[in-house]
């Protein structure tokens, strides 16, 4: 198969995973094709329907993509709801902050790493603030973050408890305050 044909086929999100795997195996040294494999997997999964496209082939491809030098492929793996915990643990130590930030958003990331990310850069803390499985203790701490976008994501996080939302409803930033008030109204 020619590279152009492989790239064109990977644009199809309903391409059978067996074919995606075959393309990956044939072109695993070509980072453009590898990146398109990662994008194909990313576009066919959903954070809302975590079982969608779950399969042994999907997992196998995510594990293989976590090893490639292409940062875009690793960030696609980091955010994928089917990425195994042991791969998330490895990517939690990635030198690229965007990869760590996307690991922080992944609901399957172990709490231990979310706690460690609290000492990381703002972009990584921002990732935790939107994680629906972030522990209350972490959300309470992030609600005090100096960055308004971190506080805004905490206000929008479905896991944020009422007590934290009540504090954020009085935030100095009007967007944070409004987001918290909206969430509180929905709780009533």
KALIN-V833977 format. One record per backbone hydrogen bond with DSSP energy under -1.0 kcal/mol. NH is the residue of the N-H (numbers start at 0). CO is the residue of the C=O. Records with the same first field share a line. If there is no record, write none. Layout:
NH: CO, CO
This chain:
5: 1
6: 2
7: 3
8: 4
9: 5
11: 8
14: 11
18: 15
19: 15
20: 16
21: 17
22: 18
23: 19
24: 20
25: 21
26: 22
29: 26
33: 29
34: 30
35: 31
36: 32
37: 33
38: 34
39: 35
40: 36
41: 37
42: 38
43: 39
51: 48
53: 50
58: 54
59: 55
60: 56
61: 57
62: 58
63: 59
64: 60
65: 61
66: 63
67: 64
73: 69
74: 70
75: 71
76: 72
77: 73
78: 74
82: 79
87: 83
88: 84
89: 85
90: 86
91: 87
92: 89
93: 90
99: 95
100: 96
101: 97
102: 98
103: 99
108: 105
112: 109
113: 109
114: 110
115: 111
116: 112
118: 115
119: 116
124: 120
125: 121
126: 122
127: 123
128: 124
130: 127
133: 130
138: 134
139: 135
140: 136
141: 137
142: 138
143: 140
144: 141
150: 146
151: 147
152: 148
153: 149
154: 150
155: 151
156: 152
159: 156
164: 160
165: 161
166: 162
167: 163
168: 164
169: 166
170: 167
176: 172
177: 173
178: 174
179: 175
180: 176
181: 177
182: 178
183: 179
184: 180
185: 181
